[in-house]
Amino acid sequence: MDLGAPQHVRVNAQFTLTGSPTTVSASIEGSLDGVNWEAFADYSNAPGKSYMGNEAETLICTKLRMNLKTLTGGTSPTVSALMATVDPRTFT
C-alpha cells in the first residue's frame, strides 16, 4: 500500500484462514523507501482458528505491506488478508 508521503498511521489487520492450516504466521511491515522493510506487528494462529487479527503500533512510513511468512498443514490452506489504516492524531 503506497501512502505517498510519510504518514503517521495506526494499522489494523484481519486474516481469514481456510483449509484448517496448522501454522500461519504473518507480519505487517512498513518502509520509508520501498526497499528496506521493518516488521512492526507479528501475527500467528492457534491450530483450528479461522481468524486472526490485531491492532499494530503507530508508525511513520510511506509504504505498508502484509508478509505471509508461514502457511503449513491442513487441506489446501488459504489466507485472505485485509488491512486498514487510520491517522491516530484524529482521535482524542
mmCIF file as gemmi writes it, N, C-alpha and C atoms, coordinates in Angstrom:
data_model
loop_
_atom_site.group_PDB
_atom_site.id
_atom_site.type_symbol
_atom_site.label_atom_id
_atom_site.label_alt_id
_atom_site.label_comp_id
_atom_site.label_asym_id
_atom_site.label_entity_id
_atom_site.label_seq_id
_atom_site.pdbx_PDB_ins_code
_atom_site.Cartn_x
_atom_site.Cartn_y
_atom_site.Cartn_z
_atom_site.occupancy
_atom_site.B_iso_or_equiv
_atom_site.pdbx_formal_charge
_atom_site.auth_seq_id
_atom_site.auth_asym_id
_atom_site.pdbx_PDB_model_num
ATOM 1 N N . MET Axp A 1 ? 0.854 -1.153 0 1 0 ? 1 A 1
ATOM 2 C CA . MET Axp A 1 ? 0 0 0 1 0 ? 1 A 1
ATOM 3 C C . MET Axp A 1 ? 0.91 1.228 0 1 0 ? 1 A 1
ATOM 4 N N . ASP Axp A 2 ? 0.793 2.037 -1.032 1 0 ? 2 A 1
ATOM 5 C CA . ASP Axp A 2 ? 1.605 3.241 -1.138 1 0 ? 2 A 1
ATOM 6 C C . ASP Axp A 2 ? 0.837 4.407 -0.526 1 0 ? 2 A 1
ATOM 7 N N . LEU Axp A 3 ? 1.387 4.992 0.511 1 0 ? 3 A 1
ATOM 8 C CA . LEU Axp A 3 ? 0.741 6.101 1.2 1 0 ? 3 A 1
ATOM 9 C C . LEU Axp A 3 ? 1.14 7.454 0.622 1 0 ? 3 A 1
ATOM 10 N N . GLY Axp A 4 ? 2.033 7.442 -0.365 1 0 ? 4 A 1
ATOM 11 C CA . GLY Axp A 4 ? 2.503 8.693 -0.965 1 0 ? 4 A 1
ATOM 12 C C . GLY Axp A 4 ? 3.604 9.296 -0.125 1 0 ? 4 A 1
ATOM 13 N N . ALA Axp A 5 ? 3.273 10.284 0.666 1 0 ? 5 A 1
ATOM 14 C CA . ALA Axp A 5 ? 4.236 10.959 1.548 1 0 ? 5 A 1
ATOM 15 C C . ALA Axp A 5 ? 4.279 10.234 2.896 1 0 ? 5 A 1
ATOM 16 N N . PRO Axp A 6 ? 5.342 10.464 3.674 1 0 ? 6 A 1
ATOM 17 C CA . PRO Axp A 6 ? 5.396 9.867 5.013 1 0 ? 6 A 1
ATOM 18 C C . PRO Axp A 6 ? 4.156 10.241 5.827 1 0 ? 6 A 1
ATOM 19 N N . GLN Axp A 7 ? 3.564 9.227 6.437 1 0 ? 7 A 1
ATOM 20 C CA . GLN Axp A 7 ? 2.357 9.447 7.221 1 0 ? 7 A 1
ATOM 21 C C . GLN Axp A 7 ? 2.458 8.74 8.564 1 0 ? 7 A 1
ATOM 22 N N . HIS Axp A 8 ? 1.816 9.307 9.527 1 0 ? 8 A 1
ATOM 23 C CA . HIS Axp A 8 ? 1.709 8.757 10.874 1 0 ? 8 A 1
ATOM 24 C C . HIS Axp A 8 ? 0.456 7.897 10.866 1 0 ? 8 A 1
ATOM 25 N N . VAL Axp A 9 ? 0.588 6.561 10.938 1 0 ? 9 A 1
ATOM 26 C CA . VAL Axp A 9 ? -0.573 5.673 10.799 1 0 ? 9 A 1
ATOM 27 C C . VAL Axp A 9 ? -0.644 4.648 11.92 1 0 ? 9 A 1
ATOM 28 N N . ARG Axp A 10 ? -1.84 4.194 12.184 1 0 ? 10 A 1
ATOM 29 C CA . ARG Axp A 10 ? -2.1 3.05 13.047 1 0 ? 10 A 1
ATOM 30 C C . ARG Axp A 10 ? -2.778 2.025 12.141 1 0 ? 10 A 1
ATOM 31 N N . VAL Axp A 11 ? -2.346 0.785 12.212 1 0 ? 11 A 1
ATOM 32 C CA . VAL Axp A 11 ? -2.802 -0.239 11.276 1 0 ? 11 A 1
ATOM 33 C C . VAL Axp A 11 ? -3.585 -1.322 12.008 1 0 ? 11 A 1
ATOM 34 N N . ASN Axp A 12 ? -4.69 -1.732 11.409 1 0 ? 12 A 1
ATOM 35 C CA . ASN Axp A 12 ? -5.44 -2.893 11.867 1 0 ? 12 A 1
ATOM 36 C C . ASN Axp A 12 ? -5.405 -3.933 10.76 1 0 ? 12 A 1
ATOM 37 N N . ALA Axp A 13 ? -5.272 -5.192 11.133 1 0 ? 13 A 1
ATOM 38 C CA . ALA Axp A 13 ? -5.217 -6.263 10.148 1 0 ? 13 A 1
ATOM 39 C C . ALA Axp A 13 ? -6.159 -7.384 10.555 1 0 ? 13 A 1
ATOM 40 N N . GLN Axp A 14 ? -6.71 -8.033 9.548 1 0 ? 14 A 1
ATOM 41 C CA . GLN Axp A 14 ? -7.575 -9.184 9.762 1 0 ? 14 A 1
ATOM 42 C C . GLN Axp A 14 ? -7.179 -10.249 8.754 1 0 ? 14 A 1
ATOM 43 N N . PHE Axp A 15 ? -6.98 -11.459 9.229 1 0 ? 15 A 1
ATOM 44 C CA . PHE Axp A 15 ? -6.625 -12.584 8.381 1 0 ? 15 A 1
ATOM 45 C C . PHE Axp A 15 ? -7.707 -13.649 8.518 1 0 ? 15 A 1
ATOM 46 N N . THR Axp A 16 ? -8.255 -14.109 7.393 1 0 ? 16 A 1
ATOM 47 C CA . THR Axp A 16 ? -9.233 -15.188 7.394 1 0 ? 16 A 1
ATOM 48 C C . THR Axp A 16 ? -8.555 -16.429 6.836 1 0 ? 16 A 1
ATOM 49 N N . LEU Axp A 17 ? -8.667 -17.533 7.56 1 0 ? 17 A 1
ATOM 50 C CA . LEU Axp A 17 ? -7.982 -18.779 7.218 1 0 ? 17 A 1
ATOM 51 C C . LEU Axp A 17 ? -8.996 -19.828 6.79 1 0 ? 17 A 1
ATOM 52 N N . THR Axp A 18 ? -8.676 -20.568 5.727 1 0 ? 18 A 1
ATOM 53 C CA . THR Axp A 18 ? -9.498 -21.696 5.321 1 0 ? 18 A 1
ATOM 54 C C . THR Axp A 18 ? -8.605 -22.914 5.163 1 0 ? 18 A 1
ATOM 55 N N . GLY Axp A 19 ? -9.207 -24.096 5.174 1 0 ? 19 A 1
ATOM 56 C CA . GLY Axp A 19 ? -8.454 -25.332 4.985 1 0 ? 19 A 1
ATOM 57 C C . GLY Axp A 19 ? -7.771 -25.821 6.242 1 0 ? 19 A 1
ATOM 58 N N . SER Axp A 20 ? -8.088 -25.243 7.383 1 0 ? 20 A 1
ATOM 59 C CA . SER Axp A 20 ? -7.557 -25.666 8.689 1 0 ? 20 A 1
ATOM 60 C C . SER Axp A 20 ? -6.031 -25.763 8.738 1 0 ? 20 A 1
ATOM 61 N N . PRO Axp A 21 ? -5.322 -24.692 8.38 1 0 ? 21 A 1
ATOM 62 C CA . PRO Axp A 21 ? -3.863 -24.756 8.481 1 0 ? 21 A 1
ATOM 63 C C . PRO Axp A 21 ? -3.433 -24.943 9.935 1 0 ? 21 A 1
ATOM 64 N N . THR Axp A 22 ? -2.336 -25.664 10.121 1 0 ? 22 A 1
ATOM 65 C CA . THR Axp A 22 ? -1.829 -25.881 11.475 1 0 ? 22 A 1
ATOM 66 C C . THR Axp A 22 ? -0.935 -24.74 11.929 1 0 ? 22 A 1
ATOM 67 N N . THR Axp A 23 ? -0.261 -24.094 10.979 1 0 ? 23 A 1
ATOM 68 C CA . THR Axp A 23 ? 0.621 -22.982 11.326 1 0 ? 23 A 1
ATOM 69 C C . THR Axp A 23 ? 0.473 -21.869 10.311 1 0 ? 23 A 1
ATOM 70 N N . VAL Axp A 24 ? 0.205 -20.676 10.818 1 0 ? 24 A 1
ATOM 71 C CA . VAL Axp A 24 ? 0.171 -19.476 9.984 1 0 ? 24 A 1
ATOM 72 C C . VAL Axp A 24 ? 0.904 -18.388 10.741 1 0 ? 24 A 1
ATOM 73 N N . SER Axp A 25 ? 1.823 -17.725 10.082 1 0 ? 25 A 1
ATOM 74 C CA . SER Axp A 25 ? 2.441 -16.542 10.663 1 0 ? 25 A 1
ATOM 75 C C . SER Axp A 25 ? 2.572 -15.482 9.579 1 0 ? 25 A 1
ATOM 76 N N . ALA Axp A 26 ? 2.339 -14.253 9.98 1 0 ? 26 A 1
ATOM 77 C CA . ALA Axp A 26 ? 2.386 -13.136 9.044 1 0 ? 26 A 1
ATOM 78 C C . ALA Axp A 26 ? 2.823 -11.892 9.802 1 0 ? 26 A 1
ATOM 79 N N . SER Axp A 27 ? 3.233 -10.89 9.059 1 0 ? 27 A 1
ATOM 80 C CA . SER Axp A 27 ? 3.608 -9.627 9.689 1 0 ? 27 A 1
ATOM 81 C C . SER Axp A 27 ? 3.107 -8.467 8.84 1 0 ? 27 A 1
ATOM 82 N N . ILE Axp A 28 ? 2.939 -7.329 9.505 1 0 ? 28 A 1
ATOM 83 C CA . ILE Axp A 28 ? 2.724 -6.077 8.793 1 0 ? 28 A 1
ATOM 84 C C . ILE Axp A 28 ? 4.062 -5.367 8.816 1 0 ? 28 A 1
ATOM 85 N N . GLU Axp A 29 ? 4.469 -4.889 7.652 1 0 ? 29 A 1
ATOM 86 C CA . GLU Axp A 29 ? 5.771 -4.245 7.529 1 0 ? 29 A 1
ATOM 87 C C . GLU Axp A 29 ? 5.595 -2.843 6.954 1 0 ? 29 A 1
ATOM 88 N N . GLY Axp A 30 ? 6.445 -1.948 7.389 1 0 ? 30 A 1
ATOM 89 C CA . GLY Axp A 30 ? 6.436 -0.578 6.9 1 0 ? 30 A 1
ATOM 90 C C . GLY Axp A 30 ? 7.797 -0.205 6.329 1 0 ? 30 A 1
ATOM 91 N N . SER Axp A 31 ? 7.78 0.755 5.414 1 0 ? 31 A 1
ATOM 92 C CA . SER Axp A 31 ? 9.014 1.196 4.774 1 0 ? 31 A 1
ATOM 93 C C . SER Axp A 31 ? 8.912 2.674 4.44 1 0 ? 31 A 1
ATOM 94 N N . LEU Axp A 32 ? 10.027 3.346 4.484 1 0 ? 32 A 1
ATOM 95 C CA . LEU Axp A 32 ? 10.1 4.728 4.008 1 0 ? 32 A 1
ATOM 96 C C . LEU Axp A 32 ? 10.497 4.795 2.538 1 0 ? 32 A 1
ATOM 97 N N . ASP Axp A 33 ? 11.281 3.79 2.074 1 0 ? 33 A 1
ATOM 98 C CA . ASP Axp A 33 ? 11.806 3.839 0.717 1 0 ? 33 A 1
ATOM 99 C C . ASP Axp A 33 ? 11.306 2.728 -0.204 1 0 ? 33 A 1
ATOM 100 N N . GLY Axp A 34 ? 10.527 1.771 0.311 1 0 ? 34 A 1
ATOM 101 C CA . GLY Axp A 34 ? 10.038 0.666 -0.505 1 0 ? 34 A 1
ATOM 102 C C . GLY Axp A 34 ? 11.069 -0.408 -0.754 1 0 ? 34 A 1
ATOM 103 N N . VAL Axp A 35 ? 12.259 -0.266 -0.183 1 0 ? 35 A 1
ATOM 104 C CA . VAL Axp A 35 ? 13.336 -1.25 -0.333 1 0 ? 35 A 1
ATOM 105 C C . VAL Axp A 35 ? 13.63 -1.914 1.003 1 0 ? 35 A 1
ATOM 106 N N . ASN Axp A 36 ? 13.773 -1.119 2.027 1 0 ? 36 A 1
ATOM 107 C CA . ASN Axp A 36 ? 14.079 -1.617 3.37 1 0 ? 36 A 1
ATOM 108 C C . ASN Axp A 36 ? 12.793 -1.672 4.181 1 0 ? 36 A 1
ATOM 109 N N . TRP Axp A 37 ? 12.422 -2.88 4.623 1 0 ? 37 A 1
ATOM 110 C CA . TRP Axp A 37 ? 11.155 -3.108 5.318 1 0 ? 37 A 1
ATOM 111 C C . TRP Axp A 37 ? 11.407 -3.501 6.754 1 0 ? 37 A 1
ATOM 112 N N . GLU Axp A 38 ? 10.562 -3 7.642 1 0 ? 38 A 1
ATOM 113 C CA . GLU Axp A 38 ? 10.661 -3.308 9.068 1 0 ? 38 A 1
ATOM 114 C C . GLU Axp A 38 ? 9.324 -3.882 9.535 1 0 ? 38 A 1
ATOM 115 N N . ALA Axp A 39 ? 9.378 -5.08 10.132 1 0 ? 39 A 1
ATOM 116 C CA . ALA Axp A 39 ? 8.151 -5.663 10.689 1 0 ? 39 A 1
ATOM 117 C C . ALA Axp A 39 ? 7.813 -4.943 11.984 1 0 ? 39 A 1
ATOM 118 N N . PHE Axp A 40 ? 6.576 -4.495 12.11 1 0 ? 40 A 1
ATOM 119 C CA . PHE Axp A 40 ? 6.183 -3.826 13.342 1 0 ? 40 A 1
ATOM 120 C C . PHE Axp A 40 ? 4.973 -4.478 13.983 1 0 ? 40 A 1
ATOM 121 N N . ALA Axp A 41 ? 4.447 -5.534 13.387 1 0 ? 41 A 1
ATOM 122 C CA . ALA Axp A 41 ? 3.379 -6.314 14.006 1 0 ? 41 A 1
ATOM 123 C C . ALA Axp A 41 ? 3.475 -7.733 13.482 1 0 ? 41 A 1
ATOM 124 N N . ASP Axp A 42 ? 3.479 -8.691 14.382 1 0 ? 42 A 1
ATOM 125 C CA . ASP Axp A 42 ? 3.524 -10.103 14.009 1 0 ? 42 A 1
ATOM 126 C C . ASP Axp A 42 ? 2.245 -10.783 14.459 1 0 ? 42 A 1
ATOM 127 N N . TYR Axp A 43 ? 1.778 -11.693 13.628 1 0 ? 43 A 1
ATOM 128 C CA . TYR Axp A 43 ? 0.55 -12.428 13.9 1 0 ? 43 A 1
ATOM 129 C C . TYR Axp A 43 ? 0.822 -13.917 13.742 1 0 ? 43 A 1
ATOM 130 N N . SER Axp A 44 ? 0.196 -14.72 14.567 1 0 ? 44 A 1
ATOM 131 C CA . SER Axp A 44 ? 0.255 -16.17 14.395 1 0 ? 44 A 1
ATOM 132 C C . SER Axp A 44 ? -1.046 -16.765 14.907 1 0 ? 44 A 1
ATOM 133 N N . ASN Axp A 45 ? -1.403 -17.931 14.369 1 0 ? 45 A 1
ATOM 134 C CA . ASN Axp A 45 ? -2.672 -18.537 14.732 1 0 ? 45 A 1
ATOM 135 C C . ASN Axp A 45 ? -2.471 -19.708 15.687 1 0 ? 45 A 1
ATOM 136 N N . ALA Axp A 46 ? -3.54 -20.051 16.35 1 0 ? 46 A 1
ATOM 137 C CA . ALA Axp A 46 ? -3.599 -21.299 17.105 1 0 ? 46 A 1
ATOM 138 C C . ALA Axp A 46 ? -4.253 -22.321 16.173 1 0 ? 46 A 1
ATOM 139 N N . PRO Axp A 47 ? -3.839 -23.589 16.217 1 0 ? 47 A 1
ATOM 140 C CA . PRO Axp A 47 ? -4.43 -24.599 15.335 1 0 ? 47 A 1
ATOM 141 C C . PRO Axp A 47 ? -5.961 -24.597 15.44 1 0 ? 47 A 1
ATOM 142 N N . GLY Axp A 48 ? -6.622 -24.681 14.28 1 0 ? 48 A 1
ATOM 143 C CA . GLY Axp A 48 ? -8.069 -24.733 14.25 1 0 ? 48 A 1
ATOM 144 C C . GLY Axp A 48 ? -8.746 -23.383 14.169 1 0 ? 48 A 1
ATOM 145 N N . LYS Axp A 49 ? -8.012 -22.291 14.369 1 0 ? 49 A 1
ATOM 146 C CA . LYS Axp A 49 ? -8.613 -20.962 14.27 1 0 ? 49 A 1
ATOM 147 C C . LYS Axp A 49 ? -8.887 -20.615 12.81 1 0 ? 49 A 1
ATOM 148 N N . SER Axp A 50 ? -9.966 -19.883 12.582 1 0 ? 50 A 1
ATOM 149 C CA . SER Axp A 50 ? -10.276 -19.449 11.223 1 0 ? 50 A 1
ATOM 150 C C . SER Axp A 50 ? -10.057 -17.944 11.047 1 0 ? 50 A 1
ATOM 151 N N . TYR Axp A 51 ? -9.565 -17.288 12.102 1 0 ? 51 A 1
ATOM 152 C CA . TYR Axp A 51 ? -9.376 -15.84 12.047 1 0 ? 51 A 1
ATOM 153 C C . TYR Axp A 51 ? -8.245 -15.451 12.975 1 0 ? 51 A 1
ATOM 154 N N . MET Axp A 52 ? -7.486 -14.456 12.588 1 0 ? 52 A 1
ATOM 155 C CA . MET Axp A 52 ? -6.531 -13.838 13.496 1 0 ? 52 A 1
ATOM 156 C C . MET Axp A 52 ? -6.448 -12.374 13.127 1 0 ? 52 A 1
ATOM 157 N N . GLY Axp A 53 ? -6.256 -11.528 14.105 1 0 ? 53 A 1
ATOM 158 C CA . GLY Axp A 53 ? -6.174 -10.109 13.826 1 0 ? 53 A 1
ATOM 159 C C . GLY Axp A 53 ? -5.805 -9.339 15.067 1 0 ? 53 A 1
ATOM 160 N N . ASN Axp A 54 ? -5.376 -8.109 14.855 1 0 ? 54 A 1
ATOM 161 C CA . ASN Axp A 54 ? -4.954 -7.291 15.977 1 0 ? 54 A 1
ATOM 162 C C . ASN Axp A 54 ? -4.631 -5.906 15.461 1 0 ? 54 A 1
ATOM 163 N N . GLU Axp A 55 ? -4.464 -4.982 16.377 1 0 ? 55 A 1
ATOM 164 C CA . GLU Axp A 55 ? -4.063 -3.632 16.024 1 0 ? 55 A 1
ATOM 165 C C . GLU Axp A 55 ? -2.557 -3.522 16.19 1 0 ? 55 A 1
ATOM 166 N N . ALA Axp A 56 ? -1.918 -2.903 15.224 1 0 ? 56 A 1
ATOM 167 C CA . ALA Axp A 56 ? -0.471 -2.736 15.274 1 0 ? 56 A 1
ATOM 168 C C . ALA Axp A 56 ? -0.124 -1.38 15.869 1 0 ? 56 A 1
ATOM 169 N N . GLU Axp A 57 ? 1.118 -1.233 16.204 1 0 ? 57 A 1
ATOM 170 C CA . GLU Axp A 57 ? 1.586 0.027 16.782 1 0 ? 57 A 1
ATOM 171 C C . GLU Axp A 57 ? 1.516 1.157 15.759 1 0 ? 57 A 1
ATOM 172 N N . THR Axp A 58 ? 1.647 2.359 16.239 1 0 ? 58 A 1
ATOM 173 C CA . THR Axp A 58 ? 1.657 3.539 15.39 1 0 ? 58 A 1
ATOM 174 C C . THR Axp A 58 ? 3.067 3.738 14.834 1 0 ? 58 A 1
ATOM 175 N N . LEU Axp A 59 ? 3.163 4.096 13.558 1 0 ? 59 A 1
ATOM 176 C CA . LEU Axp A 59 ? 4.467 4.352 12.973 1 0 ? 59 A 1
ATOM 177 C C . LEU Axp A 59 ? 4.36 5.38 11.865 1 0 ? 59 A 1
ATOM 178 N N . ILE Axp A 60 ? 5.496 5.843 11.412 1 0 ? 60 A 1
ATOM 179 C CA . ILE Axp A 60 ? 5.558 6.759 10.27 1 0 ? 60 A 1
ATOM 180 C C . ILE Axp A 60 ? 6.219 6.004 9.127 1 0 ? 60 A 1
ATOM 181 N N . CYS Axp A 61 ? 5.545 5.962 7.975 1 0 ? 61 A 1
ATOM 182 C CA . CYS Axp A 61 ? 6.09 5.267 6.812 1 0 ? 61 A 1
ATOM 183 C C . CYS Axp A 61 ? 5.432 5.815 5.548 1 0 ? 61 A 1
ATOM 184 N N . THR Axp A 62 ? 5.961 5.41 4.405 1 0 ? 62 A 1
ATOM 185 C CA . THR Axp A 62 ? 5.354 5.774 3.124 1 0 ? 62 A 1
ATOM 186 C C . THR Axp A 62 ? 4.691 4.571 2.461 1 0 ? 62 A 1
ATOM 187 N N . LYS Axp A 63 ? 5.075 3.363 2.904 1 0 ? 63 A 1
ATOM 188 C CA . LYS Axp A 63 ? 4.536 2.151 2.304 1 0 ? 63 A 1
ATOM 189 C C . LYS Axp A 63 ? 4.253 1.115 3.391 1 0 ? 63 A 1
ATOM 190 N N . LEU Axp A 64 ? 3.204 0.326 3.184 1 0 ? 64 A 1
ATOM 191 C CA . LEU Axp A 64 ? 2.833 -0.759 4.091 1 0 ? 64 A 1
ATOM 192 C C . LEU Axp A 64 ? 2.625 -2.023 3.279 1 0 ? 64 A 1
ATOM 193 N N . ARG Axp A 65 ? 2.917 -3.156 3.881 1 0 ? 65 A 1
ATOM 194 C CA . ARG Axp A 65 ? 2.599 -4.427 3.236 1 0 ? 65 A 1
ATOM 195 C C . ARG Axp A 65 ? 2.35 -5.49 4.298 1 0 ? 65 A 1
ATOM 196 N N . MET Axp A 66 ? 1.645 -6.537 3.895 1 0 ? 66 A 1
ATOM 197 C CA . MET Axp A 66 ? 1.484 -7.726 4.717 1 0 ? 66 A 1
ATOM 198 C C . MET Axp A 66 ? 2.4 -8.782 4.13 1 0 ? 66 A 1
ATOM 199 N N . ASN Axp A 67 ? 3.083 -9.503 4.99 1 0 ? 67 A 1
ATOM 200 C CA . ASN Axp A 67 ? 4.028 -10.516 4.557 1 0 ? 67 A 1
ATOM 201 C C . ASN Axp A 67 ? 3.635 -11.846 5.184 1 0 ? 67 A 1
ATOM 202 N N . LEU Axp A 68 ? 3.188 -12.806 4.367 1 0 ? 68 A 1
ATOM 203 C CA . LEU Axp A 68 ? 2.883 -14.149 4.84 1 0 ? 68 A 1
ATOM 204 C C . LEU Axp A 68 ? 4.194 -14.907 4.967 1 0 ? 68 A 1
ATOM 205 N N . LYS Axp A 69 ? 4.544 -15.298 6.193 1 0 ? 69 A 1
ATOM 206 C CA . LYS Axp A 69 ? 5.827 -15.957 6.447 1 0 ? 69 A 1
ATOM 207 C C . LYS Axp A 69 ? 5.705 -17.475 6.416 1 0 ? 69 A 1
ATOM 208 N N . THR Axp A 70 ? 4.634 -18.009 7.011 1 0 ? 70 A 1
ATOM 209 C CA . THR Axp A 70 ? 4.471 -19.457 7.122 1 0 ? 70 A 1
ATOM 210 C C . THR Axp A 70 ? 3.019 -19.833 6.892 1 0 ? 70 A 1
ATOM 211 N N . LEU Axp A 71 ? 2.789 -20.871 6.096 1 0 ? 71 A 1
ATOM 212 C CA . LEU Axp A 71 ? 1.466 -21.459 5.904 1 0 ? 71 A 1
ATOM 213 C C . LEU Axp A 71 ? 1.673 -22.951 5.705 1 0 ? 71 A 1
ATOM 214 N N . THR Axp A 72 ? 1.352 -23.742 6.726 1 0 ? 72 A 1
ATOM 215 C CA . THR Axp A 72 ? 1.577 -25.186 6.655 1 0 ? 72 A 1
ATOM 216 C C . THR Axp A 72 ? 0.367 -25.956 7.168 1 0 ? 72 A 1
ATOM 217 N N . GLY Axp A 73 ? 0.291 -27.211 6.753 1 0 ? 73 A 1
ATOM 218 C CA . GLY Axp A 73 ? -0.728 -28.139 7.237 1 0 ? 73 A 1
ATOM 219 C C . GLY Axp A 73 ? -2.09 -27.875 6.634 1 0 ? 73 A 1
ATOM 220 N N . GLY Axp A 74 ? -3.056 -28.652 7.099 1 0 ? 74 A 1
ATOM 221 C CA . GLY Axp A 74 ? -4.427 -28.51 6.63 1 0 ? 74 A 1
ATOM 222 C C . GLY Axp A 74 ? -4.621 -29.095 5.25 1 0 ? 74 A 1
ATOM 223 N N . THR Axp A 75 ? -5.784 -28.801 4.681 1 0 ? 75 A 1
ATOM 224 C CA . THR Axp A 75 ? -6.14 -29.282 3.352 1 0 ? 75 A 1
ATOM 225 C C . THR Axp A 75 ? -6.321 -28.08 2.443 1 0 ? 75 A 1
ATOM 226 N N . SER Axp A 76 ? -5.416 -27.891 1.52 1 0 ? 76 A 1
ATOM 227 C CA . SER Axp A 76 ? -5.428 -26.728 0.613 1 0 ? 76 A 1
ATOM 228 C C . SER Axp A 76 ? -5.654 -25.428 1.382 1 0 ? 76 A 1
ATOM 229 N N . PRO Axp A 77 ? -4.782 -25.108 2.343 1 0 ? 77 A 1
ATOM 230 C CA . PRO Axp A 77 ? -4.992 -23.918 3.175 1 0 ? 77 A 1
ATOM 231 C C . PRO Axp A 77 ? -4.839 -22.621 2.378 1 0 ? 77 A 1
ATOM 232 N N . THR Axp A 78 ? -5.612 -21.631 2.777 1 0 ? 78 A 1
ATOM 233 C CA . THR Axp A 78 ? -5.514 -20.3 2.19 1 0 ? 78 A 1
ATOM 234 C C . THR Axp A 78 ? -5.549 -19.254 3.292 1 0 ? 78 A 1
ATOM 235 N N . VAL Axp A 79 ? -5.026 -18.088 2.981 1 0 ? 79 A 1
ATOM 236 C CA . VAL Axp A 79 ? -5.076 -16.932 3.877 1 0 ? 79 A 1
ATOM 237 C C . VAL Axp A 79 ? -5.542 -15.733 3.062 1 0 ? 79 A 1
ATOM 238 N N . SER Axp A 80 ? -6.575 -15.07 3.542 1 0 ? 80 A 1
ATOM 239 C CA . SER Axp A 80 ? -7.027 -13.805 2.955 1 0 ? 80 A 1
ATOM 240 C C . SER Axp A 80 ? -6.739 -12.716 3.974 1 0 ? 80 A 1
ATOM 241 N N . ALA Axp A 81 ? -6.313 -11.571 3.506 1 0 ? 81 A 1
ATOM 242 C CA . ALA Axp A 81 ? -5.925 -10.508 4.434 1 0 ? 81 A 1
ATOM 243 C C . ALA Axp A 81 ? -6.569 -9.183 4.063 1 0 ? 81 A 1
ATOM 244 N N . LEU Axp A 82 ? -6.941 -8.438 5.098 1 0 ? 82 A 1
ATOM 245 C CA . LEU Axp A 82 ? -7.43 -7.073 4.959 1 0 ? 82 A 1
ATOM 246 C C . LEU Axp A 82 ? -6.606 -6.179 5.872 1 0 ? 82 A 1
ATOM 247 N N . MET Axp A 83 ? -6.317 -4.993 5.422 1 0 ? 83 A 1
ATOM 248 C CA . MET Axp A 83 ? -5.545 -4.063 6.231 1 0 ? 83 A 1
ATOM 249 C C . MET Axp A 83 ? -6.216 -2.696 6.141 1 0 ? 83 A 1
ATOM 250 N N . ALA Axp A 84 ? -6.341 -2.031 7.281 1 0 ? 84 A 1
ATOM 251 C CA . ALA Axp A 84 ? -6.917 -0.69 7.33 1 0 ? 84 A 1
ATOM 252 C C . ALA Axp A 84 ? -5.972 0.214 8.096 1 0 ? 84 A 1
ATOM 253 N N . THR Axp A 85 ? -5.853 1.439 7.653 1 0 ? 85 A 1
ATOM 254 C CA . THR Axp A 85 ? -5.002 2.406 8.332 1 0 ? 85 A 1
ATOM 255 C C . THR Axp A 85 ? -5.828 3.604 8.753 1 0 ? 85 A 1
ATOM 256 N N . VAL Axp A 86 ? -5.368 4.248 9.793 1 0 ? 86 A 1
ATOM 257 C CA . VAL Axp A 86 ? -6.027 5.462 10.265 1 0 ? 86 A 1
ATOM 258 C C . VAL Axp A 86 ? -4.949 6.377 10.861 1 0 ? 86 A 1
ATOM 259 N N . ASP Axp A 87 ? -5.149 7.658 10.71 1 0 ? 87 A 1
ATOM 260 C CA . ASP Axp A 87 ? -4.251 8.627 11.334 1 0 ? 87 A 1
ATOM 261 C C . ASP Axp A 87 ? -4.663 8.749 12.797 1 0 ? 87 A 1
ATOM 262 N N . PRO Axp A 88 ? -3.831 8.275 13.745 1 0 ? 88 A 1
ATOM 263 C CA . PRO Axp A 88 ? -4.229 8.275 15.159 1 0 ? 88 A 1
ATOM 264 C C . PRO Axp A 88 ? -4.382 9.664 15.733 1 0 ? 88 A 1
ATOM 265 N N . ARG Axp A 89 ? -3.868 10.664 15.07 1 0 ? 89 A 1
ATOM 266 C CA . ARG Axp A 89 ? -3.996 12.033 15.576 1 0 ? 89 A 1
ATOM 267 C C . ARG Axp A 89 ? -5.413 12.561 15.448 1 0 ? 89 A 1
ATOM 268 N N . THR Axp A 90 ? -6.277 11.842 14.685 1 0 ? 90 A 1
ATOM 269 C CA . THR Axp A 90 ? -7.655 12.301 14.525 1 0 ? 90 A 1
ATOM 270 C C . THR Axp A 90 ? -8.534 11.869 15.697 1 0 ? 90 A 1
ATOM 271 N N . PHE Axp A 91 ? -8 11.017 16.589 1 0 ? 91 A 1
ATOM 272 C CA . PHE Axp A 91 ? -8.761 10.561 17.741 1 0 ? 91 A 1
ATOM 273 C C . PHE Axp A 91 ? -8.352 11.325 18.98 1 0 ? 91 A 1
ATOM 274 N N . THR Axp A 92 ? -9.282 11.573 19.866 1 0 ? 92 A 1
ATOM 275 C CA . THR Axp A 92 ? -8.964 12.261 21.108 1 0 ? 92 A 1
ATOM 276 C C . THR Axp A 92 ? -9.114 11.332 22.277 1 0 ? 92 A 1
